[in-house]
Amino acid sequence: MTTTGIEPASRPQWLAARERGSPALIRLIVWITRRLGRGAGRALLPAIVAYFVAFSVAPRRASRAYLARVLGRRAGFADVYRHYSTFAATLLDRVYFLGGRYGHFDVRLHGAEAVERAMAGGAGCLLIGAHLGSFEVLRAAALAGPRWPVAMLMDNANARKMTQVFAAVNPALAADVINLGEPESLLRAKARLDGGALVGLLADRLRPGDRPIACPFLGGTMWLPEGPFALVAVLGAPVVLGFGLYRGGRRYDIHFELFRAPGALPRAGRDAAIAALARAYAARLEHYARLAPYNWFNFFDVWAAPEAGGRR
């Protein structure tokens, strides 16, 4: 085992999982929400959530295991249902955020000065988040408030159905998506940073080829990808953490905090420095997961160690 982990992950659990949900059903929910209102869309959610809770056995088991850790007690059916319902509510709200209809929500911003300081020199910064709450509300806040341009590094491999439907809501956003794994991804991200943009990425899931880093998390060891933190090392841009926590109803609390000042990591000891960044990120992720325990949407066993040879 190296400082950063073990062999590259060939196909992580979340990426190997079959994407559930009918595109026609998703489009129907989007249409109802846009034409009849958020209330009508939310009226459909209990039945949809009940279906997924009933039939997604492995994700349900993972939800229960995570909730037991973060809540510090046995998680019952009501906890799992609330976990799924929170996820469904944030997905539905993406229709509004992607459509630029921010006024429907009570969005409270905490720590915006961290982003302002990071971008004070005119260049951009990396905005690292997680599958915690809504990253879309972070982008909405950046576009609607101080007007920071935003680009997003993301992997669409496991959610093509949903991505295609939501892209139809706001086709212009496609230009702001940088697909991970393509040869020009790093160059495009660097160009957007040089142009003064926030370049966002989520750092709490392994992708094929990522070296896993062992990190303390909620009383166990979780495995984070080396890639996002190696990107920090190479680009040398300032790094801000951002989490858009859903608080129920129409309320979101957005938290920004400065994570790292600008500057490339020296080559000597870089592996250890990258691992230290990943563990510091895991500590902050744990803080916000405890703050909003039903907001973390990784429905797989993040504590399962990747096997030697790259399998997970």
Summary of the structure (lengths in Angstrom):
residues: 312
radius of gyration: 18.8
end to end distance: 15.2
largest distance: 58.5
contacts: 996
relative contact order: 0.20
helix: 49%
strand: 18%
